Structures are given as C-alpha cells and as structure tokens.
Amino acid sequence: MSPSHWFVAKADLASYAVALLLLVASPSAPVFGEEAGALEYPGLVLGRDWPWWRGPYRNGMVNTLTGNGLAGAELPIVWKSPIGGRGHASPIVVGDRIYLTTALEGDKSKEGIQAVLAFDRRTGQQVWRTDVNQGGLPEKIHRKNTHATPTLASDGQRLYVVFVHHDAVHLTAMTLAGEQQWTVTVGPFQPQRYEFGYAPSPVLYRELVIVSSEFDGDSAVRGLDRSTGKLVWRTPRPVNISYSTPMFAHVANQDQLFMSGGGQVCSYDPATGKQLWATAGTTAATCGTMVWDQDVVMASGGYPDPETTAVRADGSGTVLWKNKQKCYEQSMLAHNGYLYGLTDRGILFCWRIQDGHEMWKERLEGPVSASPVLVGDQIYWANEKGLCYVFRANPEKFDLITQHQWGEEAFASPAVVGGQFFIRTATGHDAERQEWLICAGQTSDTNK
C-alpha cells in the first residue's frame, strides 16, 4: 500500500528523490507527498506533528520516524494532566504544543462554553485556553456524544475548529497562540428526528477547509477558503443524519473525497465538490471515517442495519464484497491488502481486501468508539473502558502483544509522534468524572 501523504511539493522525480534522502537523514525535514496538485504546508514537519484527525497520512498509520522508540510493549507514563470539561475530540500535535477541544457544559443551553486548550508537549502543563462560544448548545445529545467531539485540524500556521451551537455549524480559525482570526457560520444543523449531536472533523485540502453537515434538513458538505472562511463550493448530501468525517486520498490516479452514509458510498472532487461517482453501500447512518488500500475504499455503518463494504474507487461502482459486521462509531484500518475491523461488540476481524475473505476473528471486549493507530507492525486499539489492545498487523493469525489500561474511559483516538502517545481518557463517573491528557512512551521526544 502507498499511504496518502500529507503535503505535496510540485517537484520532478529527481527533486522528490532528494527530498526523500533528506527525510531519512533528518527527522525534522519537511514532508512532501504525492497527491496531485495539493500544496505543501510549510509549517508542518514529519515526525514532529500529528496535525489532524487520523494523523498525517489520514489513515491512522505512523511511519518509522514518528514511531521511533515504540517497538517494545512498554509504554511508561511520562506525564498526566487534567482536562477541564468534557469532549471526545482527539488530540493533535503541532510543534511543541498539543491541542484539543472541550465543552464546559454548565446547564448546557445557557452557560455551556466550547473552548480550545493548548498543552506543553514536554511537561503537559496547560498553556492557554480560548473560549470560542458560550451558550446555544443543543439541548439534546446522545449519551455517547459531547459538545466537543470534532478533532481540530492545523496547517501549521492556524488551528481550525468546528463547533455546533445556536442551531448551526460554525468554523473558527485561530493562531497557534489561541487568538481567534475569524468565525463563519458554515450552515444550519437542526436535526429533528435524531437529536444526537454532531461529530465530523474539519478536513484540510490544498487551500480549503472541508466541513460536513448531514441531517434531515439542509444537508451538505462544503469547501471553504482556509485563509478567509469564504464559501468556495457547496454540494448537497442526502437528507439524512450521519456523522462521518469526509476523507480525501489520491486513489485511482486522482484526488478523491470519500463519504459514506445515506445508504451510499460516494466520491467527490475535493477541489470543486463535484460528485465523481456513487454506489449503494453501507447504511443510513455511519460514524467511522472511510479507509482505502490501493484503488479500493472501505466503509462500515450500523444504523439501521450493520454492513461493511468494499468498493473499487475507479468510478465503476463495483462492489467487491460486503458483510453484516458493524464498525459504527470507530474507523477501521487498512494495511497491505488486509482490513482490520473491531466491531461494536468487541469482535476483531481481519478480512482480505481483494475479496472479503475472513482471515481470522478474535473476541475481545467492547463496546468500541475509538479508532486504531498502526505503529510499525503493531495496531493499538482501545475500547470504551480504556483497555487498549496491542496486536500485530498479521493476516495469518491474531497475535496479541500486550494490553494497556488507559484510564476508565476512551472515546478519543491517540496521537503518536516522537516516540510518544498522547491519549485523552477519563476516570470516575457523573460528578466525579475527570478527563485526562496522558503522554506515554519515551521519556524524551525522540524527534526534538
């Protein structure tokens, strides 16, 4: 598999080879990728940064430089810091800061505050807090959701945060020091049938921030200028509640933006929003982000019926296979021709992507909401009780390496950089509940 890279330079083959040599020689060298026409984000550095949902490659994979020092089974705690409020946004890492969102809910509708927090990467100390909104939070929300669920995205110069309040989706850009630059109303969000809250994270593509808002109303995905917040394109989506983050990758020789939900697997041109192709697949509502391997994309959903499906992404609409397994809230992981899925019930599957053949399955413990990361040949996957399973990406058999207990609750997915894991977890319940940001792994960042 050739993973989708995060930055792109307009360079010929020779200069690209030189860039690769420099990358091997220096962990702090800038990153270049292969998405046709994408732009370089000069403020981001390979091995140092985990700048958005599912990491630099957008697929939960960690390269050898980023995962340096994590080959063993031990993950000692380096520091542990309290997080005020409640949220399921996964941490991102840019430079010497860790960023995440939280909601200090109060009575939710009148006093609730939605904020962005920054922590020092070395010590775990909270550096700043910026309150983005107060009041107007939805009165109803699913018990497993929060008012701070979308993960931040960063281009190395700005942070982009999405919050829902006052019956609309809002996008805010701020500096890495927490100063708000602008806020725009992306579109309405007023679900009537399923008032379960909002979840999709913003996605960066070239000069755009892509934001999804799917519900039983003015359902759409939009591309906005990441410098100004101005609307560039708007594409209607099925009038149907769904929660998945869009994901782009360079697949079948073109950049494609993939979305599931509404009973379809769809592809769009991320530059224009034009639909490239669509085929029936998955279910009405999905939460996990689609994954890909070579020219095949995969999605899973859980409402009203469970389904996992694989579709050839060449525009033919060919459904290679489907089954009745459900990875509803969590994303899956595709690697070297095989798909790993940990279902809501805690059953771990390995399927061959070519034909959906079940290689093996193993009963673990559910329920599951967090998504996995692959470090080298090891997959880290936590359930909602904070128990993280570490096993090899081995299609021949289930090969458990170890287990880690990350608090008493884990809904967010970890960021992995510089030989360290950054994990959002929680302990306690109700009034005694406390969220934590944990740094585990090497006692010093191997890429600083």
C-alpha positions in Angstrom: 0.0 0.0 0.0 1.2 3.5 -0.8 -0.3 5.6 2.0 -1.7 9.1 1.2 0.9 11.6 2.2 0.1 14.9 3.8 1.9 17.6 1.9 2.8 17.9 -1.7 5.5 19.8 -3.5 5.5 20.5 -7.2 8.7 18.8 -7.9 10.1 16.5 -10.5 11.2 12.9 -9.8 14.8 13.9 -9.1 14.0 16.5 -6.6 11.5 14.2 -4.9 14.2 11.6 -4.5 16.5 14.2 -2.9 13.7 15.1 -0.5 13.3 11.5 0.5 17.1 11.3 1.2 16.9 14.4 3.3 13.9 13.0 5.1 15.8 9.8 6.1 18.8 11.8 7.2 16.8 14.3 9.3 13.6 13.6 11.2 12.9 17.3 11.2 12.9 17.6 7.4 9.7 18.9 5.8 7.3 16.3 4.3 6.3 16.0 0.7 3.6 13.8 -0.6 2.1 12.6 -3.8 -1.5 13.9 -4.1 -1.7 15.5 -7.5 -1.9 19.3 -7.2 -2.0 19.5 -3.4 0.1 22.2 -1.8 2.9 22.0 0.7 2.1 23.0 4.3 5.5 24.5 5.2 4.6 24.8 8.9 4.3 21.1 9.4 7.1 18.6 10.0 7.2 14.8 9.6 7.8 13.0 12.9 7.0 16.1 14.9 3.4 16.8 14.1 0.1 14.9 14.2 -2.0 17.8 12.6 -5.5 16.4 12.1 -7.9 13.5 12.5 -6.3 10.1 12.0 -2.8 11.6 11.7 -0.5 12.9 9.0 -1.5 10.3 6.4 -5.2 10.5 7.3 -5.4 6.7 7.8 -4.2 6.1 11.4 -0.7 5.0 10.2 2.5 6.0 11.8 5.8 6.0 9.9 9.0 4.6 11.3 10.4 8.1 12.2 7.2 9.1 14.0 7.0 5.8 15.8 10.7 5.6 16.7 11.2 4.1 20.1 7.8 2.4 20.2 8.8 -1.1 19.1 8.5 -2.6 22.6 5.5 -3.5 24.6 6.1 -1.0 27.4 4.5 2.5 27.4 5.5 4.2 30.6 3.5 7.3 31.6 5.6 10.4 31.1 3.1 12.9 32.4 -0.7 13.1 33.1 -2.6 16.4 33.1 -6.2 17.2 33.9 -8.6 18.4 31.2 -11.4 20.7 32.3 -14.9 19.9 30.9 -15.8 17.0 28.6 -15.1 16.1 25.0 -14.3 13.3 22.6 -12.0 15.3 20.2 -8.7 13.5 19.7 -5.6 15.5 20.5 -3.5 16.9 17.7 0.2 17.9 17.9 1.9 20.8 16.2 5.4 21.9 17.2 5.7 21.9 21.0 2.0 22.1 21.7 -0.9 19.6 22.0 -4.3 21.0 21.1 -7.8 19.7 21.8 -11.3 21.0 22.3 -13.6 20.7 25.3 -17.0 21.7 26.5 -17.6 23.1 29.9 -21.3 22.4 29.8 -22.9 24.1 32.8 -26.6 23.9 32.1 -25.7 23.2 28.5 -28.0 25.5 26.7 -27.4 28.8 28.6 -24.0 28.5 30.2 -22.1 25.9 28.2 -18.7 27.0 27.0 -16.9 25.5 24.0 -13.2 26.0 24.1 -9.8 25.1 22.7 -7.0 24.1 25.0 -3.2 24.0 24.4 -0.8 22.0 26.5 3.0 22.0 26.6 4.2 18.9 24.8 7.2 18.4 27.2 5.6 18.9 30.6 1.9 18.5 30.0 1.1 21.9 31.5 -1.9 23.7 30.1 -0.5 26.8 28.3 -3.7 28.6 27.3 -7.5 28.2 26.9 -9.5 30.1 24.4 -13.3 30.2 24.8 -14.8 30.1 21.3 -18.5 30.1 22.2 -20.8 30.3 25.2 -24.4 29.2 25.2 -26.7 27.9 22.5 -25.6 24.3 22.8 -28.1 21.7 21.7 -30.4 20.7 24.5 -30.5 17.1 23.4 -27.5 14.9 22.6 -26.6 11.2 22.6 -25.2 10.0 25.8 -22.0 8.9 24.0 -21.5 12.2 22.2 -20.3 15.5 23.5 -20.4 19.2 22.5 -16.7 19.0 21.7 -16.4 15.9 19.5 -14.8 17.1 16.2 -11.0 16.9 16.2 -9.0 20.1 15.3 -7.1 20.5 12.1 -3.9 22.6 11.6 -1.9 23.7 8.5 1.0 24.6 10.8 0.0 28.2 10.9 -3.6 28.1 12.1 -5.9 25.9 14.0 -9.3 25.1 12.5 -12.1 24.2 14.9 -15.7 23.2 14.3 -18.4 23.6 17.0 -22.2 23.3 16.8 -24.3 25.9 18.7 -27.3 28.1 18.1 -28.7 25.5 15.6 -25.7 25.9 13.2 -22.2 24.6 12.4 -19.5 27.2 12.9 -15.9 27.1 11.7 -13.3 29.2 13.6 -9.7 29.8 12.6 -7.2 30.8 15.2 -3.4 31.2 15.6 -1.3 28.6 17.3 -1.2 31.0 20.2 -5.0 30.8 20.6 -6.0 34.2 19.0 -9.2 34.0 17.0 -8.9 35.2 13.5 -12.3 34.6 12.1 -15.5 32.6 12.6 -18.1 31.8 9.9 -21.4 30.0 10.0 -21.0 27.0 7.7 -24.6 26.0 7.6 -27.6 25.1 9.7 -27.7 22.0 11.9 -31.2 21.3 13.2 -31.9 17.6 13.3 -35.5 16.8 14.1 -35.7 13.0 14.1 -32.4 12.0 15.7 -31.1 14.8 18.0 -27.8 13.0 18.8 -25.4 15.9 18.3 -22.6 16.5 15.8 -19.3 14.7 15.1 -17.4 15.3 11.8 -14.0 16.9 12.0 -12.8 19.5 9.5 -10.6 18.3 6.7 -7.8 20.3 5.0 -7.3 20.1 1.3 -5.0 22.5 -0.5 -6.4 25.9 0.2 -9.7 24.6 1.5 -11.3 23.5 4.8 -14.0 20.9 4.1 -16.8 20.7 6.6 -19.7 18.3 6.6 -23.2 18.9 8.0 -25.6 16.0 7.4 -29.0 15.9 8.9 -32.7 15.8 8.0 -32.6 19.4 6.6 -30.2 21.4 4.6 -27.7 18.6 4.4 -24.5 19.4 2.6 -20.7 19.2 2.5 -18.9 22.5 1.9 -15.4 23.7 1.0 -14.3 27.0 2.5 -11.2 29.1 1.9 -8.8 28.3 4.7 -7.5 31.9 4.8 -10.8 33.7 5.0 -13.6 31.2 5.6 -15.4 32.2 2.5 -17.5 29.6 0.8 -15.9 28.1 -2.3 -18.3 25.2 -3.0 -21.4 23.5 -1.6 -22.6 20.0 -2.5 -25.9 18.6 -1.3 -25.9 15.4 0.7 -28.8 13.0 1.4 -31.4 14.5 3.7 -30.4 12.1 6.4 -28.5 12.2 9.7 -24.9 10.9 9.5 -21.7 11.6 11.4 -18.7 10.5 9.4 -15.7 12.8 8.7 -15.1 13.1 5.0 -11.6 11.8 4.0 -9.6 12.5 0.9 -6.8 10.4 -0.7 -5.1 10.1 -4.0 -6.8 6.9 -5.2 -7.2 5.5 -8.8 -4.9 8.3 -10.1 -6.9 11.2 -8.8 -7.6 13.1 -5.6 -11.0 11.9 -4.2 -13.0 13.0 -1.2 -14.8 9.9 0.2 -18.0 9.9 2.2 -20.4 7.2 3.5 -23.9 7.4 4.9 -27.3 7.9 3.4 -27.1 4.4 2.0 -24.3 5.3 -0.3 -20.5 5.3 -0.7 -19.6 8.5 -2.6 -16.6 10.2 -4.2 -16.3 13.9 -4.8 -13.6 16.1 -6.4 -12.3 17.8 -3.2 -11.3 21.0 -5.2 -14.8 21.6 -6.6 -17.2 19.4 -4.7 -18.4 17.8 -7.9 -19.6 14.2 -7.4 -17.3 11.7 -9.2 -19.3 8.6 -8.5 -21.6 7.0 -6.1 -22.8 3.4 -5.4 -25.2 1.9 -3.0 -23.5 0.7 0.2 -23.3 0.8 4.0 -26.4 2.1 5.8 -28.3 5.3 6.5 -26.0 6.5 9.3 -22.3 6.0 9.7 -19.8 7.5 12.1 -16.4 6.0 11.2 -14.1 7.5 8.5 -13.7 5.6 5.3 -10.3 3.9 4.6 -8.5 2.8 1.5 -5.9 0.5 0.1 -4.6 0.7 -3.5 -7.8 1.5 -5.5 -10.3 0.1 -3.1 -12.2 2.1 -0.4 -14.0 0.6 2.6 -16.7 1.8 4.8 -18.8 0.4 7.7 -22.1 1.5 9.3 -24.6 0.5 11.9 -28.0 2.1 11.6 -30.5 0.8 10.8 -28.6 -2.3 9.6 -25.0 -3.4 10.0 -22.8 -3.5 6.9 -19.2 -3.3 6.0 -18.4 -2.9 2.3 -15.5 -2.6 -0.1 -15.9 -0.6 -3.4 -13.5 -0.2 -6.3 -12.8 3.6 -6.5 -12.2 3.8 -10.2 -15.6 5.1 -11.0 -17.1 1.8 -12.0 -19.1 1.5 -8.8 -18.0 -2.1 -8.5 -18.8 -3.5 -5.0 -16.2 -6.1 -4.4 -17.8 -7.5 -1.3 -20.0 -6.8 1.7 -20.8 -8.4 5.0 -23.1 -7.8 8.0 -20.5 -6.7 10.5 -20.8 -3.3 12.2 -18.0 -0.9 13.0 -20.3 2.0 13.7 -18.6 4.8 15.6 -15.0 3.6 15.2 -13.0 3.7 11.9 -11.2 0.7 10.6 -7.6 0.2 9.4 -6.4 -1.0 6.0 -2.9 -2.2 5.6 -1.0 -4.2 2.9 -4.1 -5.7 1.4 -6.0 -6.5 4.6 -8.7 -4.8 6.5 -8.8 -4.8 10.3 -12.2 -4.1 12.0 -13.1 -4.1 15.7 -16.9 -4.3 15.9 -19.1 -2.6 18.4 -19.4 -5.9 20.2 -15.7 -6.3 20.6 -15.0 -8.9 17.9 -11.8 -8.2 15.9 -11.8 -9.3 12.3 -9.1 -9.4 9.6 -10.5 -9.5 6.1 -8.7 -9.8 2.8 -9.5 -6.6 0.9 -9.5 -8.3 -2.6 -12.5 -10.5 -1.9 -13.6 -10.0 1.7 -12.3 -13.4 2.8 -12.3 -13.7 6.6 -8.7 -14.5 7.6 -9.4 -14.7 11.3 -11.5 -13.3 14.1 -11.0 -12.9 17.8 -13.4 -12.0 20.6 -12.1 -9.1 22.6 -14.2 -6.8 24.8 -16.5 -4.0 23.6 -18.1 -1.6 23.2 -15.7 0.4 21.0 -15.7 4.0 19.8 -12.0 5.0 19.4 -10.2 4.3 16.1 -6.9 2.4 15.8 -3.3 3.5 15.0 -0.7 1.4 13.3 2.9 1.9 14.6 5.3 -0.2 12.6 3.6 -3.6 12.5 1.6 -3.1 15.7 -2.0 -2.0 15.9 -3.2 -0.1 19.1 -6.9 -0.2 19.6 -8.8 0.9 22.8 -12.3 0.1 23.8 -14.7 2.4 25.7 -13.5 1.1 29.0 -10.0 2.4 28.4 -8.4 -1.0 27.7 -6.0 -0.8 24.7 -5.2 -4.0 22.8 -1.8 -4.1 21.1 -1.5 -6.7 18.4 0.4 -7.3 15.2 -0.9 -6.5 11.8 -0.7 -10.1 10.9 -3.2 -11.6 8.4 -2.2 -15.1 9.3 -3.3 -15.1 13.0 -4.3 -12.9 15.9 -1.1 -12.1 17.6 -1.7 -10.2 20.9 1.4 -8.4 22.1 0.1 -6.7 25.3 -2.6 -4.6 26.8 -2.6 -1.1 28.3 -5.2 0.3 30.7 -5.7 4.0 29.7 -8.0 5.3 32.5 -11.5 4.1 32.8 -12.8 5.5 29.5 -11.5 6.0 26.0 -13.5 7.5 23.2 -10.9 9.7 21.5 -8.1 8.2 19.4 -4.4 8.7 20.3 -1.9 10.9 18.5 1.6 9.3 18.0 4.7 11.4 17.4 8.3 11.4 18.5 8.2 8.0 20.2 5.2 9.1 22.4 1.5 8.5 22.6 -0.8 11.4 23.5 -4.1 10.0 24.9 -7.3 11.6 26.0 -9.0 9.5 28.6 -11.2 9.8 31.7 -11.7 8.4 35.2 -14.8 8.4 37.5 -18.4 8.9 36.7 -21.1 11.6 36.9 -19.9 14.4 39.3 -16.6 12.6 40.0 -15.7 12.2 36.3 -12.4 13.8 35.3 -10.8 13.8 31.9 -7.0 13.5 31.5 -4.4 14.1 28.8 -1.7 11.4 29.1 1.8 11.3 27.5 3.1 7.7 27.3 6.2 6.2 25.7 9.7 7.6 25.6 10.7 9.9 28.4 12.0 12.4 25.9 10.7 13.2 22.4 12.9 11.3 20.0 12.3 13.8 17.2 13.1 17.0 19.0 
